[in-house]
């Protein structure tokens, strides 16, 4: 396990967030479910620099005044993963 991934997991544990929590995304009537673990692990396959950007953005997500920052962070990262995956499957 990379040190950056460990830091992400430790960060989530610090805020009592279950890494196995899931988020549902409705894409054209089809529901896709991604866990926080899947989202984190997928971004941890990127370059070390990208991993550090992910961790930094995750840490900054707690600055949200309404307490929804971490949830919104993972919603945004999940949407990015889905869009990337779906755009690769589009036949032109």
C-alpha positions in Angstrom: 0.0 0.0 0.0 1.4 3.4 -0.9 2.0 5.9 1.8 -0.4 8.3 0.1 -3.1 5.7 0.1 -2.5 5.0 3.7 -2.8 8.8 4.4 -6.1 8.9 2.6 -7.4 6.0 4.6 -6.1 7.5 7.9 -7.7 10.8 7.0 -11.1 9.2 6.4 -10.8 7.2 9.7 -10.0 10.4 11.5 -13.4 11.8 10.3 -15.2 8.5 11.1 -15.9 7.9 7.4 -16.3 4.3 6.3 -14.2 3.7 3.2 -16.6 1.1 2.1 -19.5 3.6 1.9 -21.0 3.8 -1.5 -22.3 6.6 -3.7 -25.0 6.0 -6.4 -24.7 7.8 -9.7 -27.6 7.9 -12.1 -26.3 8.1 -15.7 -29.1 8.2 -18.3 -31.4 6.1 -16.0 -28.7 3.5 -15.3 -27.4 3.5 -11.7 -23.7 3.0 -11.1 -22.5 2.5 -7.5 -19.0 3.3 -6.5 -17.5 2.8 -3.1 -15.1 5.4 -1.5 -12.5 2.6 -1.5 -12.9 2.1 -5.3 -12.6 5.8 -6.0 -9.6 6.1 -3.7 -7.9 3.0 -5.1 -8.5 4.1 -8.7 -6.9 7.5 -8.1 -4.0 5.8 -6.3 -3.1 4.0 -9.6 -2.2 7.4 -11.1 1.2 9.1 -10.9 2.7 10.0 -7.5 2.0 13.6 -8.2 -1.6 13.0 -9.0 -2.0 10.9 -5.8 -0.7 13.8 -3.8 -3.1 16.2 -5.5 -5.9 13.8 -4.6 -4.8 13.7 -1.0 -4.4 17.5 -0.8 -7.9 18.0 -2.3 -9.4 15.5 0.1 -7.8 17.3 3.1 -9.0 20.7 1.8 -12.6 19.3 1.5 -13.0 19.5 5.3 -12.9 23.3 4.9 -16.5 23.2 3.8 -18.7 25.3 6.2 -21.7 22.9 5.8 -19.8 19.7 6.7 -20.6 18.1 3.3 -17.1 18.7 1.8 -15.8 15.2 2.0 -19.1 13.8 0.6 -19.0 16.3 -2.3 -15.4 15.6 -2.9 -16.1 11.9 -3.4 -19.2 12.7 -5.5 -17.0 14.8 -7.8 -14.2 12.3 -8.0 -16.7 9.5 -8.7 -18.4 11.5 -11.5 -14.9 12.1 -13.0 -14.2 8.4 -13.0 -17.6 7.6 -14.6 -17.2 10.2 -17.2 -13.8 9.0 -18.1 -14.9 5.4 -18.3 -18.0 6.2 -20.3 -16.2 8.5 -22.7 -13.8 5.6 -23.5 -16.7 3.4 -24.4 -18.3 5.8 -26.9 -18.0 4.7 -30.5 -17.4 7.6 -32.9 
